[in-house]
Amino acid sequence: MPYEPTLFDALDKPKKRHGQGEVFDAAASEAAKREGMAQAADAKPAILELARELARGFARRAGEVTADDVQMMLLEVGITPDDFGPAAGSTFRGDEWEATGEYRKSARVRNHARRLMVWRLAQAGSMEEPECQ
């Protein structure tokens, strides 16, 4: 019996719409994510470093930390979420952090109770950050 392609075969190939670039391409999506995060981080280096320092301190005391925890501490020193902007997405990037595998709902109204990853300071031989966020 000859092989008939299935929907699953099509999932491995980049998808295009008429007159547009690729709509679904995992590699291009990941590259765009890395580029966007780098640009956002470069735009707010002082706030990002402060956020990372606050996150490290919180994680040392509490064992874990979320983006909400960091935003609350930044608010205490007069830095709003709008001041931090997209650079906030780079707070937990790098080998210093590992995801715990747990999630919590955000309490920030503008986040609409979205799920936040829970982070901890990395240990030797620890698990890696999940690919899908």
Residue pairs with C-beta under 8 A, 6 or more apart in sequence:
14 22
14 24
14 25
14 28
15 22
15 23
15 24
15 25
16 22
16 23
17 23
22 28
36 86
37 86
37 89
37 90
37 93
38 90
40 85
40 86
40 87
40 89
40 90
41 48
41 87
41 90
41 93
43 85
43 86
43 87
44 83
44 84
44 85
44 87
47 74
47 79
47 83
47 84
47 87
48 84
48 87
48 90
48 91
50 74
50 77
50 79
51 70
51 74
51 84
51 88
51 91
52 91
52 96
54 70
54 73
54 74
55 65
55 69
55 70
55 91
55 92
55 119
56 96
56 121
58 65
58 69
58 70
58 73
59 65
59 119
59 120
59 121
60 121
62 69
63 120
64 100
64 102
64 118
64 119
64 120
65 118
65 119
65 120
66 104
66 106
66 116
66 117
66 118
66 119
67 88
67 91
67 92
67 106
67 116
67 117
68 104
68 106
68 107
68 108
68 111
68 116
70 88
70 91
71 81
71 84
71 88
71 108
74 80
74 81
74 83
74 84
75 81
81 88
81 108
81 110
92 117
92 119
95 122
96 121
96 122
97 119
97 120
97 121
97 122
97 129
98 119
98 120
98 121
98 122
98 123
98 126
98 127
98 128
98 129
99 117
99 118
99 119
99 127
99 129
99 130
100 117
100 118
100 119
100 120
101 118
101 127
101 130
102 117
102 118
103 115
103 116
103 117
103 118
104 115
104 116
104 118
105 113
105 114
105 115
105 116
106 112
106 113
106 114
106 115
106 116
107 113
117 130
117 133
